[in-house]
Amino acid sequence: MKRVFDVMASGCGLLVLSPVFLILAVVVKLDSRGPIFYRQARVGRFGRDFMLYKFRTMRVGSDKKGLITIGGRDPRVTRSGYFIRKYKFDELPQLINVFVGDMSFVGPRPEVRKYVDMYTKEQLRVLDVRPGITDMASILYRNENELLGTAEDPELFYREVVMQDKLKINLEYVAKHNLWFDIELIFKTIFSILK
């Protein structure tokens, strides 16, 4: 049932939002040099890697300077990137990931292999479900960049505090997820963005 919802909703979303995709593609291309989309290998269900798509909001090569974005004004983020990230428009291309089955609308946010390799055996259970565009941890940590910007060592703080708490939240999701709970989280995400 969840997969049927994902395919139908993502297919409709891609059709309805195609004008928005076009506008964002033009904005990204005019604002800075580089591709329209940013692709990054993430770890999906059962530990399989897949390519996650986003609208590019950072300058080319920025990921080589660190995998986490820090503070409200990370200098690697482009001018249009601040607006696109603030309203989560950069996540829209993940509708493609949902449509092809790499992701779901709701599920633990997919991590890069570097961090997944640090998971305990218990934490690896988050890989039993498809990763999602949104989850409860994303809602609770919607200001994660600003939070990391206040840390003395953002990378260490992410690994030892933020990532651990997110994994705890996501393990709770894995234990009790169902379609109705997913729909509730989708509405909470929309409300969180609008707020």
Buried (B, 14 or more C-beta within 10 A) or exposed (E): EBEEBBBEBBEEBBEEBEEEBEEBBEBBBEBBEBEBBBEEEBBBBEEEBBEBBBBBBBBBEBBEEEBBBBBEEBEBBBEBBEBBBEEBBBBBBBBBBBBEBBBBBBBBBBBBEEBBEEBEEEBEBBBEBBBBBBBBBBBBBBEBBEBBBEBEEBEEBBBEEBBBEBBEBBBEBBEEBEEEEBBEBBEBBEEBBEE
